[in-house]
Amino acid sequence: MSTGVPQFTTAEYAGQPGGTACKCCGRAISGAYYRVNDVLTCTSCALRLKGQMLKDSHASFGRGVLFGVGGAIVGFAIYVVFALITGLVAGIVSLAVGYLVGKAVVKGSRGIGGRRYQVAAVLLTYMAVSLSAVPIAVSPYMKQRSAQQHAQVTDAATVEAPKPKMRPARALGMLTVLGLTSPFLALSNPPQAIIGLIILFVGLRIAWRITAGKPVKMVGPIGEPATPG
C-alpha cells in the first residue's frame, strides 16, 4: 500500500523454516506476535503499521468525490474531443474514463477506498460517459445552423414572425435527461448499443475495482510462536 503498509501476499506459518521471522522487519519474533493478512509480524511492526493505517472520514470522502468530479470532467472532455475530431463515437474511451475517475477518487481520498467511494466513482463515470452524447449530438446541428445563417439571403421586405424560444433552464434539463439516458436510448440500434453498454459496464467495473481499497486484517496479540523444529 502507498501508506507504508507492506503487501502481505505470502503467508508464513509457525512451524515452517523461517516461520518465526517478522515479514516486515525480518527479525526473529520472540514473545507475543500478530498476524497481518495471515502473515507473522512482530509486535513493534504491527503497532507501527496500525498507526500508519488510514481511517475513513467525511473529509477524505469529500476530497475523493471532489477529485473524482475533476477526473470525470477530464474524461468527459477526452470523450467529446475524440468523437468530434475523429467523427467516431468509440465506446472504448469509457474504459479510460473509468480509469481516470477511479484514480482521481483514490488520489483525493489519499488511498482510502470502500463501498461509498466505489458508488461515487461509478456514478461519476456513468455521468461523464453518458452526458458526452449531448455535445456530440448537438455539434452537427450547430454547424448546420451556422452554415444556413451565413448562406441565408435576408429579404428586407419580408417580415418573419418571431419563433418561440425554450427557456435555457428547461432546455438544459431536457438535454441532461437525454444525455443520462442516451446509453439506453441507443438500443434502437441493438447490435451497436449492446456492445456500447458492455464496454460501458467494463469502464464502470474498472472504476469500481480501483476504489475498492485494500483492507488489512490484523489479528493479535497472539502468544509466543512455535519454534521451528
N, C-alpha and C positions, 0 to 999 in steps of 0.2 A: 504493500500500500504506500501511497505517496506521503502518508502521515508518519512514516518511520516504522510502521508495523510490518515485520517481515512476512513474506508469503510462505506460510507453512503448508506445503503440499505433500510432503512425505512424512508419514508418521514413524516415530521411533519408539518402540515399546521396551519397557523394562524386561530384562532377561535376554535381550539381544546384545551382541558385541557392540560396545559404544553406546548402549541404550540409556546409560545414566549421564550422558553428556548433554548439556543445555544446547538446544538447537540455535539459540540466539547468540550466546557468547562463546560456546564451545567448551566451557569449563565443566569439570565434573560436578554433578549435583550431590550435595550432602544435606541431609535433613529434609524438611518439607519441600515440595515442588508443586508445580502447576502443569496442567495440560492446556496448551493454546492451540485450538483446532487439532486436537488429538496428538500434539507433539509435546514432548517433555521440555519444560522450561524451568529454570531456577527461579527462586522467589524474587530475587532482586530484578531480574529481567522482566518477569511477569508484572511486577508492580510498576516498573518503568513503562512498559507497554500500555498498561491500564491507564496511566496518567496521560499518555500520548493519544489515546483513542478519542476521536472527535465525537461530540454529542450533538444530537439533533436539537434544533431550536427554531423558533419563529423567524429569528433574524437570518439564520442560514437558509431557511426555505425561501424567505423573501429575496435574498441575494440570488439564489438559484433560479427563481422564476424571472427575476429581472434580467439576468444574463441569458436565460432561455428565450425571453422575448427578443433580445438583441440577436441571438442566433437564428430565431425564426425570421426576423426581418432580413437578415443577410441571405438566408436560404430562399426566401420569397423573391428577393431581387435576382439571385442567381437563376432561379427557375424562369422568371419572366424574361430576363435579358437573353438567356439561352434560346427561349422559344421565339422571341422577336427577331433575333439575329439569324438564326438558322431556319426559321419557319417551321420547326418541328416541335411538337409538344411531346417531349421524351419523358415518360413517367419514371424512367430510371433515375432521373435527377432527384426524385423524392428520397432515394437512398442517401444521397449526400445531405439533403435537408435533415433527415432523421439523425444522421451522424453529427451534424453541426449543432443541432438543438440539444442533443444528449450531452455532448461535450461541454457546451456552454452552461447547461444546468449544473453539471458536476464541477465545473470551474467556479461558478458562482457560489455553490454550497461548500467549496473547499474540500471536496472529496466525499461529502456525506450523501448517501443515497437512501432509497426506501420507497415505499408504495406511493406516497403523495408526490415525490419527485418524479416517479415514473408516470403517474397520471398527468402531471403538468407537462412533462416532455412530450407525451403522446398527443395531448390536446394542441400544444403549440405547433407540433409537426403537422398535424392534420390541417390546422388553420392556415399555415404557411403554404402548404401544397394546394389545398382546395381554393383558397382565395386568389391564388395566382391565375386561375382561369378567368378572372374578371378583366384585368388589363390585357390579357392575351386575346380575349374575345372582343373587347372594346376597341383595340388598336386598329384593326382593319376598317371598322365603321368610322372612326375618327379620321383616318386617312382619306376614305372615300368622301366624307362630308367636306373636308378641306378642299379636295380637288374640285368638287361640284361648286363650291363657293367661288373659287378662283376662275372657273370656266363660265360661270353664270353671267349673262349679259343683263344688266339692270335696265328695265324699261321705266323711264320716269313717268310715263302716262299710266302705268299700271299700279294700282294700289292693292297691296296684298293685306288680307286680314291677319292680324297678329295670331300666331299659333300658341295654343296653351302650353305652358311650361310646367313640368313637375317640380315640386319643391325639392331642394337639394337634400334635405334630411330624409325624405321619403325615397328619393332615388338611391341614396347611399344605402338605406336599409334594404331595399329590394336587391341591389347588387350584392350586398353582403350575404343575404339569404341564398341567392342564386349561386354565389361562389361556394358557400359551405355545403350546398347540396350537389354541386357540379359533378363529383365523382360518381354519384348515383343517377343523376340526370343523363349522364353519358351512356347509360345502359340501353338507350335507344339504338345504339350500335354495339350489340352484345359482345362479339369477339374482342374488339379493341378495348371496350370498357372493362371487361372481366380481367384482361391482362393488366390494365392500369390499376384496378383495385388490388390485384395480387401484389404488384410492385409497391403500391402504397402501403399495404399491410406489412410488407417486409421492412419498409422505411420506418413505420411505426414500431415495429419489433426491435429495430436497431436502437431507436431512442429509448425504448423500454429497458433493454438489456444494459445499456451504458449507465443508466441512472439507478440500476438495481442496488448498488452499493456492495461492499464486501464485508459482511459481518464476521466478527472474530468471536469465537466461542472459547471462553476461558473457564476452566474448572479447577478449583483448588481453594485453599492449600490441601495437598494430599500428604499422607505420611511418607516416611523415607522410602525411596525406590529400592527395588530388589537389586542386590549386587549380582552382575552377570557372572555365571559360573563357568 
